[in-house]
Amino acid sequence: MLASVFGAGYAPVASGTVGSFVTVVVIWLLPLTPLRIAVALVVVILVGIWAGSRVERVLGKKDPGVIVIDEVAGMLLSVILLPRTIPVLITAFLLFRLFDIWKPFPARESQALTGGVGVMVDDLIAGFYTLILIMGALTLFPGWLTRP
């Protein structure tokens, strides 16, 4: 249940996108400060490593699609320092999905890591790239994406 984020990972199509979308909705609905997101991120990473390893062992498959807790971690990281406006969340969601699918260096290489660490790291890299890109855009274009 934890690895699939309470069933989101069982979506028949694009389970990673579903897990990311669920996370965006939760981020939008809950009054999360950067500190609360940081605490949630640490908890999700630790639980994700444990649950990801366990699900891989049980299913006998590397990073099965049912595991979407890694998308939760990546999405949390992608907005940790950003204002949580709808334009920012939509942009973060789209960029995170792009980076998660594309897996730019070193995300693709990190998938060689074993167990839950291998499950989590590529999504954290995608989330980090998303955060850096949006922060850079907001620095170059103040006010862009931050209006509610």
RAFEN-V29532 format. One record per helix or strand. SS is the DSSP state (alpha for helix, beta for strand). FROM is the first residue (numbers start at 0). TO is the last residue. If there is no record, write none. Layout:
<<SS & FROM & TO> <SS & FROM & TO>>
This chain:
<<alpha & 7 & 9> <alpha & 14 & 28> <alpha & 33 & 58> <alpha & 68 & 78> <alpha & 85 & 101> <alpha & 106 & 109> <alpha & 114 & 139>>
